[in-house]
Amino acid sequence: MLFSRDRKFRHTTRLTGDRKGDLYPSSLQFYQHPPTENISLTEFETFAIERLKLLKAVENLGVSYLKNSDDYNKKLEQELRKLKFPYRALQDEINDEVYDLRRKDHISHFILRLAYCQSEDLRRWFIQQEMDLFKFRFSLLTKEKVQEFLKLNDLEYVAISQEEKNMHKEDLMNSSFGLSLTKMEDLEFYKVPFQAALDLVRPRKVFLWHGFAYIPHTDIVSIVLNDFRTKLSKALAASGRFS
């Protein structure tokens, strides 16, 4: 990421069609690749301030409301909208507005990552707020968007077929508390290597078969979130060593 001292310099590059989709194909990001474009100091400052405001709001809402409750989700959505950060995939076409929101989300994350890699306490705070934000955004994805996101990030979590669901329906029902046959029919299940689902395997919350854990859609977020936390923690630690 390069900087221009010209405060009048603004991001004006307009990508079209597939080029926008190649850079930001999803409203949700793992932030695995840092930005490489030019950015003005004005934009740098604005992005940093607004990302920090967002993460502070995430922290405050987590104290004031029960996380993932209707009130919490409503307030957090309001903050994301107010600060102009993406929070849900409303359409498949990535127009200029959608591209700019995703670009801002990407760049601002890396700006604050640089600031919050300096100490263990800073890293811990940053990771927690980013995880809460990620979890909220993930919860808004449709089943189709979840599948797209998993594929984009090379996460080997495959939705099982109806045939496989029928074959294991009793085991799936018994492993999921309060799951009726009707609910199970409407619920997506994912096959995950059991090593990636130890938090659910240990308390016996999931069905195991031939080395795979069968995770209901409602719980897949915990697996993805653990992967996100691991990657972010390693990236922050690496940045801290070179800062």
C-alpha positions, 0 to 999 in steps of 0.5 A: 500500500503506497501513499500520496502526500497530495491531500486532493488525491482521491481514489478515482479508479473505476474497475468494470465487470469481472475486475471488481468481482476478482478483487472483492467477490464477497461482502465478507473477507478473511483479509488474507492479502494486503492492499497494493494500490496507491492511497492518499493520506486523507483517505488513509486517515478517514479509513483508520478513524472510521474503522476504529469507530466501528470496532469501538461500537462493536465493543460497546454493543457487546457490553450493552446488549446480549451478543447476537440478540435482535437488539444487538444485531439491529444496532450493529447494522445501524453502525455499519450503515452509518459508517458506510461499511458493507454488511450484507450481500444484497446483489450479485452485481458489484457496482461502484458503490458496492466495490467502494464499500468492500475496498474501504473494508479491506484497506481499513482493516489492514490500516488498523492491523498495523496499529494494533500489532504492537502489543499482546493487549492491543492484538487481543482487543483487535482480534476480539472486535474483528471476530464479533464483526465477522460473526455478525456479517457471516450470520447474514449470509444466505446458504448460497453465499456461505457456500460461495464464501467457503469455496473462495477461501479454500475451506473444505466444508462441503454441504452434504447431499439429500441422499447422505442426509437421509442415510444419517438422519437419526444420527444427525437428529440425535446429535443436535439438541432440539432438532426435529425431523421437520427442522432437519429436512430444512437445515443444511449440514456440512462435512468437516474434517473432525480436527477442524471441529474439535470445539464441537466434537469434544462436547459431542454436539455433532455426528462423527462418521469416517473422520468427518464431523457433520455440522449443521448450518447454525454451527458452521460459523464457529468453525469458520470463526476459529479459522478466521481467528487463527489466521488473524492471530498469526498475521498480527504476530508476524506484523508485530515482529517486523514493526 
